[in-house]
Amino acid sequence: MHQPYTDPILASVLNGQWSTKKKDKELDSQLLFQLSSHLDADRIAKAFLLFHQFEKHNPSILKRLSSSHFSLLIYSVLTCRFNILRHQSVEARRDYAVRIFHIMQSVGVKPDAQTYELMIHTHAYIGDTKTVEALYADMKQCGFPTDTISILNDLARVYLLSSQQTRGLAYFEMACKLGKSDVAFNELIKTYLLNNDESAMLGALKLLRNTGGRPSTSTMVDICRYYLFKENHQKIHQHLQDFKVEGGLIETTLWNIQLCAANQVGDHVMTLSLLAEMRLSQIPFNYETQAEELVALAYSKNRRRFWRVYSLMIKQSRPTLRVVKALATMEGPLINDRALHDMQASIAMCKMIQFDTLLAVITGYGVIGDVQSIHIILDILSKVTRVIPDDTFESLIKAYCISGNVGDALEYTKKTKVVSMQTCELVLDTAVLQKHELINKIVAEIKQKYPSVDTSLLLSKANDRVTNPILQKFTIDTE
């Protein structure tokens, strides 16, 4: 049977061999040697599982790792190497990279030049001037070179994002003088995209072309993603045409943006047509391509092909929320035994593990707020000897919130041993939105699960989120 992909960070919550007895120095040394060996051999997924265990149970021993080991861990998180944390948002991965850096500092491992560059890069993307300046000063004090093209571009970025135009453009000009103006222009374009300054972005793009250069593939990807975020599909087509005319190669990632754009407007026939063209042109597929194909197949009600592609995807990566949402929508409400039987038959036909696949389906039903279907699947799973993980019940809690049933959402929050703060906040937000009488009880339950939480601040933030919802911002992934 196909074994589903398990992210190494999430795998740490499964029943493993780690126990309190393994705090023994000799055994810790053996495990640390394994961690170092995995990192040296670039076996990142296995390394992350061990690193996360040490992070939880014995972080002090991590002082025996080298700075290059920490640097590789941070780089892998930021760039999703081997699908590490691929399901997490860019912001979440940057937060985790910063956390690893803080662990590194807390155990006394001195950062090398590459680690400093990665951290400057990370904080520059969010416009954190204060931290970038502190890291830059530390780097200089250590005697590391600070006039590299990468650092100058990041300094330009952080000052431009914090509205210090003169200073930002001064660093941009310094980067250009290093003889790599193409690189500096490409990074400037990305900065203007992050700042949602379309006119400045187009101006920088024009200047780049006037100097005889052209946008890199990664820059074109970010430009197209920006317009995908804005749902301006005509601009995507226009920029891709210009890119092709000037000799740019339309690689898999740019094809994926076109697939996503077609799915975004519900033109799933176009998505499947583009996929056929990719196959004909022998364009390699990646997990994003498969995800877009699955979304198109699900909404086209092509169940047989959907399950076949899905069975291939889970061997490499966890399905995205969009995929499991599309899956739940395709299968529809489980209103009778026949509906559930058909789904189980499809799972069996593709030789997938019923338990794990049904857990993913529950996540999908949670996204669309189908409480009844989740309960039907949970009833089936309860008859199996395996333990249902707490995050599955979180999907049920979310479904109750989406369907507006705050009372039952609270009841399952109480029953579930571990509930993430994010889910707790969703329950509270739903109650605040409905001006529900259960608000105080929900706050009390969150306090019981998270004793150190400031309940006044918690409630204040919930009111802010409901009355002033934060608009999603465009962001750029780390390369």
C-alpha positions in Angstrom: 0.0 0.0 0.0 1.1 3.6 -0.7 2.5 5.1 2.5 1.4 8.7 2.8 4.0 11.5 3.0 4.5 12.7 6.6 6.2 16.0 7.2 9.2 15.4 9.5 8.1 18.2 11.8 4.6 16.8 12.2 5.9 13.2 12.4 7.4 14.1 15.8 4.0 13.9 17.4 3.6 10.3 16.4 4.5 7.4 18.7 8.2 7.1 18.3 11.1 5.6 20.2 11.9 8.7 22.2 11.4 8.5 25.9 12.6 10.2 29.1 15.1 7.4 29.4 16.7 8.5 26.2 18.0 11.6 28.0 20.9 9.3 28.7 24.1 11.1 27.5 25.4 8.1 25.5 22.1 7.7 23.6 21.8 11.4 23.0 25.3 11.4 21.6 24.4 8.5 19.2 21.3 10.4 18.1 23.2 13.6 17.6 25.8 11.7 15.5 22.8 10.5 13.4 21.6 14.1 13.0 25.0 15.3 12.0 25.4 12.4 9.5 22.0 13.1 8.0 22.8 16.8 7.5 26.3 15.9 6.0 24.6 13.6 3.6 21.8 16.1 2.8 19.1 13.7 4.2 17.1 16.7 5.3 13.8 15.0 6.1 15.4 12.6 8.5 17.5 15.3 10.0 14.5 17.5 10.7 12.8 14.7 12.6 15.7 14.3 14.9 16.3 18.0 15.2 12.7 18.6 16.3 13.0 15.9 18.9 16.2 17.5 20.4 14.4 20.9 20.2 11.6 19.5 22.4 13.5 17.2 24.8 17.2 18.3 25.0 18.0 21.5 23.1 21.3 22.1 25.0 23.0 19.2 23.2 22.5 21.0 19.9 25.5 23.1 20.9 27.6 20.3 19.4 26.2 21.0 15.9 28.4 23.1 13.7 27.3 26.5 12.4 27.1 25.1 8.8 24.6 22.5 10.1 22.4 25.2 11.5 22.8 27.1 8.3 21.6 24.1 6.3 18.6 23.6 8.5 17.6 27.3 8.2 18.1 27.3 4.4 16.0 24.1 4.0 13.1 25.6 6.0 13.2 28.9 4.0 13.3 27.2 0.6 11.2 24.0 1.4 13.9 21.7 0.3 12.6 18.1 0.0 9.1 19.5 0.7 10.1 20.5 4.2 7.1 22.5 5.7 5.8 22.9 2.2 2.2 23.0 3.5 3.1 26.0 5.8 2.8 29.6 4.8 5.9 31.6 3.8 5.4 33.6 7.0 5.3 30.5 9.2 8.5 29.1 7.6 10.3 32.4 8.2 9.2 32.3 11.8 10.5 28.8 12.2 13.8 29.8 10.5 14.2 32.6 13.0 13.4 30.2 15.9 16.2 27.8 14.7 18.6 30.8 14.7 17.6 31.7 18.2 18.2 28.1 19.3 21.6 28.3 17.7 22.4 31.5 19.6 21.0 30.2 22.9 23.2 27.1 22.9 26.3 29.1 22.1 27.0 28.2 18.4 28.4 31.2 16.6 26.7 31.9 13.3 28.8 31.8 10.2 28.6 34.3 7.3 26.0 32.2 5.4 23.7 32.1 8.5 23.9 35.8 9.0 23.1 36.4 5.3 20.0 34.1 5.6 18.8 35.9 8.6 19.3 39.4 7.1 17.5 38.1 4.0 14.6 36.8 6.1 14.1 40.0 8.1 14.6 42.2 5.0 11.6 40.6 3.4 9.3 41.7 6.2 10.9 45.2 6.4 12.4 44.7 9.9 15.0 47.4 9.8 16.0 47.2 13.4 16.9 43.5 13.3 18.6 43.8 9.9 20.8 46.6 11.2 21.7 44.6 14.3 22.6 41.5 12.3 24.6 43.6 9.9 26.5 45.1 12.7 27.2 41.7 14.3 28.4 40.4 10.9 30.7 43.3 10.5 32.1 42.9 14.0 32.9 39.2 13.2 34.9 40.3 10.2 32.6 38.8 7.6 32.3 40.5 4.2 29.2 42.8 4.2 29.5 44.3 0.7 28.2 41.3 -1.2 25.5 41.7 -3.8 23.1 39.7 -1.7 23.5 41.9 1.4 23.4 45.1 -0.5 20.1 44.0 -2.2 18.6 43.1 1.2 19.6 46.4 2.7 18.0 48.2 -0.3 14.9 46.1 0.2 14.5 46.6 4.0 14.8 50.4 3.7 12.5 50.6 0.7 9.9 48.5 2.5 10.2 50.8 5.6 9.6 53.9 3.4 13.3 55.1 3.5 13.5 55.6 -0.2 16.7 57.6 -0.4 18.6 55.1 1.7 17.2 52.1 -0.1 18.0 53.4 -3.5 21.5 54.3 -2.4 22.1 50.6 -1.5 20.5 49.6 -4.8 23.1 51.8 -6.7 25.9 50.3 -4.7 24.7 46.8 -5.7 24.6 48.0 -9.4 28.2 49.2 -9.1 29.4 45.7 -8.3 28.9 44.9 -11.9 25.7 42.9 -11.4 23.0 45.4 -12.3 20.7 42.7 -13.7 20.7 41.0 -10.3 20.1 44.4 -8.5 17.2 45.3 -10.9 15.6 41.9 -10.4 15.7 42.3 -6.7 14.4 45.8 -6.9 11.4 44.6 -8.9 10.6 42.0 -6.3 10.8 44.7 -3.5 8.3 46.9 -5.3 6.0 43.9 -5.7 6.2 43.3 -1.9 5.4 46.9 -1.4 2.4 46.6 -3.7 3.8 49.5 -5.8 2.8 48.4 -9.3 3.9 51.5 -11.1 7.4 51.5 -9.5 7.7 47.8 -10.4 6.8 48.4 -14.0 9.3 51.3 -14.1 12.1 49.2 -12.7 11.2 46.4 -15.3 11.4 49.0 -18.1 14.7 50.3 -16.9 16.1 46.7 -16.7 15.1 46.1 -20.3 16.4 49.5 -21.4 19.9 48.5 -20.1 19.8 45.4 -22.3 18.8 43.0 -19.5 15.7 40.9 -18.9 13.8 39.7 -15.9 15.0 36.4 -14.5 12.6 33.4 -14.5 12.1 33.8 -10.7 11.3 37.5 -11.1 8.8 36.7 -13.8 7.3 34.0 -11.5 6.9 36.7 -8.8 5.4 39.2 -11.2 2.8 36.6 -12.4 2.0 35.5 -8.9 1.5 39.2 -8.0 -1.2 39.5 -10.7 -2.6 36.1 -9.8 -3.0 37.4 -6.2 -4.8 40.4 -7.8 -6.8 38.1 -10.0 -5.7 40.0 -13.1 -5.2 37.2 -15.5 -4.9 39.4 -18.6 -1.7 40.9 -17.1 -0.3 37.4 -16.5 -0.8 36.6 -20.1 0.7 39.9 -21.3 3.9 39.5 -19.1 4.4 35.8 -20.2 4.1 36.8 -23.9 6.7 39.6 -23.4 9.0 37.2 -21.5 8.7 34.6 -24.3 9.5 37.2 -27.0 12.7 38.2 -25.3 13.9 34.6 -25.1 12.6 33.7 -21.6 11.9 30.0 -20.9 8.4 29.1 -19.6 9.3 26.6 -16.9 7.1 24.4 -14.8 6.4 27.2 -12.2 5.1 29.6 -14.8 2.9 26.9 -16.2 1.6 26.3 -12.7 0.5 29.9 -12.4 -1.5 29.6 -15.6 -3.1 26.4 -14.3 -4.0 28.2 -11.0 -5.4 31.2 -12.9 -7.7 28.9 -14.9 -8.8 27.1 -11.7 -9.3 30.4 -10.0 -12.0 31.4 -12.5 -13.5 28.0 -12.5 -12.3 27.2 -16.1 -11.3 23.6 -15.2 -11.5 22.6 -18.9 -8.8 25.1 -19.6 -6.7 23.7 -16.7 -6.9 20.2 -18.1 -6.1 21.5 -21.6 -3.0 23.2 -20.4 -2.0 20.1 -18.5 -2.3 18.1 -21.8 -0.1 20.7 -23.5 2.5 20.4 -20.8 2.6 16.6 -21.2 2.9 17.0 -25.0 5.7 19.5 -24.6 7.4 17.2 -21.9 7.3 19.9 -19.3 8.1 18.2 -15.9 5.3 18.2 -13.3 5.9 19.0 -9.6 3.7 18.9 -6.6 2.1 22.3 -7.5 1.2 20.9 -10.9 -0.4 17.8 -9.4 -2.3 20.0 -6.9 -3.8 22.1 -9.7 -4.6 19.0 -11.7 -6.4 17.5 -8.7 -8.4 20.7 -8.1 -9.5 20.7 -11.8 -10.3 16.9 -11.7 -12.3 17.3 -8.5 -14.5 20.1 -9.7 -14.9 18.3 -13.1 -16.2 15.3 -11.1 -13.6 13.0 -12.7 -13.4 10.8 -9.6 -11.5 7.9 -11.0 -8.7 10.0 -12.4 -8.7 12.2 -9.3 -8.0 9.3 -7.0 -5.3 7.9 -9.2 -3.4 11.2 -9.3 -4.0 11.7 -5.6 -2.5 8.4 -4.7 0.7 9.5 -6.6 0.8 12.9 -4.9 0.7 11.7 -1.3 3.8 9.6 -1.8 5.7 12.9 -2.2 3.9 15.6 -0.2 0.9 16.3 2.0 -2.2 17.4 0.1 -2.9 21.1 0.3 -6.0 22.6 1.8 -7.2 23.5 -1.7 -6.9 19.9 -2.7 -8.7 18.4 0.3 -11.4 21.0 0.0 -11.9 20.1 -3.7 -11.9 16.4 -2.7 -14.7 16.9 -0.1 -16.6 19.0 -2.6 -16.3 16.3 -5.2 -17.4 13.5 -2.9 -20.2 15.6 -1.5 -22.1 15.2 1.8 -22.0 11.6 3.1 -25.7 11.4 3.5 -26.0 7.6 3.1 -23.9 4.4 3.3 -23.5 4.3 -0.5 -21.6 7.6 -0.6 -19.1 6.5 2.0 -18.8 3.0 0.4 -18.0 4.6 -3.0 -15.3 6.7 -1.5 -13.7 3.8 0.4 -13.8 1.7 -2.7 -11.9 4.4 -4.6 -9.3 4.5 -1.8 -8.9 0.7 -1.8 -8.7 0.6 -5.6 -5.7 3.0 -5.5 -4.1 0.9 -2.8 -4.0 3.7 -0.2 -4.3 3.3 3.5 -8.0 3.9 4.5 -7.3 5.4 7.9 -4.7 8.0 6.7 -6.7 8.9 3.6 -9.9 9.4 5.6 -8.1 11.7 8.0 -7.2 13.9 5.0 -10.8 13.8 3.8 -12.0 15.0 7.2 -9.7 18.0 6.8 -11.5 18.8 3.6 -14.9 18.5 5.1 -13.7 20.8 7.9 -12.8 23.5 5.4 -16.3 23.4 3.9 -18.0 23.2 7.3 -19.7 19.7 6.7 -20.1 18.5 10.3 -22.3 15.6 9.5 -19.8 14.0 7.0 -17.0 14.4 9.6 -19.0 12.6 12.2 -19.8 9.7 9.8 -16.1 9.2 9.0 -15.1 9.5 12.7 -17.6 6.8 13.6 -15.9 4.5 11.0 -12.4 5.4 12.3 -13.4 4.9 16.0 -13.7 1.2 15.2 -10.1 1.0 14.2 -7.4 0.3 16.7 -5.3 3.3 15.7 -5.6 6.5 17.8 -7.3 9.4 16.0 -4.9 12.4 16.3 -6.1 15.6 18.0 -5.7 17.7 14.9 -8.5 15.7 13.3 -10.9 16.9 16.0 -9.6 20.4 15.3 -11.1 20.0 11.8 -14.4 19.2 13.4 -14.1 22.2 15.6 -13.4 24.4 12.6 -16.4 22.9 10.8 -18.7 23.8 13.7 -17.3 27.4 13.5 -17.9 27.6 9.8 -21.4 26.3 10.2 -22.0 28.9 13.0 -22.4 26.3 15.8 -20.3 27.9 18.5 -21.8 25.7 21.3 -20.6 22.4 19.8 -17.3 24.0 18.8 -16.7 24.9 22.4 -17.7 21.4 23.6 -15.2 19.7 21.3 -12.6 22.2 22.3 -13.1 21.1 25.9 -13.0 17.4 24.9 -9.9 17.6 22.8 -6.7 17.5 24.8 -4.5 19.5 22.5 -6.0 22.3 20.5 -3.8 24.8 18.7 -4.1 28.5 19.7 -5.1 29.3 16.1 -8.2 27.0 16.4 -9.0 28.4 19.8 -8.9 31.9 18.4 -11.2 30.8 15.6 -13.8 29.6 18.1 -13.5 32.9 20.0 -13.7 35.0 16.8 -16.9 33.1 15.8 -18.5 33.8 19.2 -17.5 37.5 19.1 -18.9 37.8 15.5 -22.2 36.3 16.7 -22.2 38.4 19.9 -22.6 35.0 21.6 -23.2 34.5 25.4 -20.5 31.8 25.4 -17.6 34.2 25.0 -16.5 34.2 28.6 -16.7 30.4 28.7 -14.5 30.1 25.6 -12.0 32.6 27.1 -11.9 30.5 30.3 -11.3 27.3 28.3 -8.4 28.9 26.4 -7.0 30.0 29.7 -7.2 26.4 31.0 -5.3 25.1 27.9 -2.8 28.0 27.8 -2.4 29.2 31.4 0.1 32.0 30.5 -2.2 33.7 28.0 -3.4 37.2 28.7 -7.2 36.8 28.4 -7.9 40.5 28.2 -5.5 40.9 25.4 -6.9 37.7 23.8 -10.4 39.1 23.8 -9.2 42.5 22.6 -7.5 41.0 19.6 -10.5 38.9 18.8 -12.7 42.0 18.7 -10.1 43.7 16.5 -10.0 40.8 14.1 -13.7 40.7 13.7 -14.3 44.4 13.4 -11.1 45.2 11.3 -10.3 42.0 9.4 -6.7 42.1 8.2 -6.4 42.0 4.4 -4.1 39.3 3.0 -0.8 40.7 1.8 1.2 39.6 -1.2 4.4 37.9 -0.3 7.3 36.3 -2.1 8.9 33.0 -1.3 12.6 32.7 -0.4 14.7 31.2 -3.2 
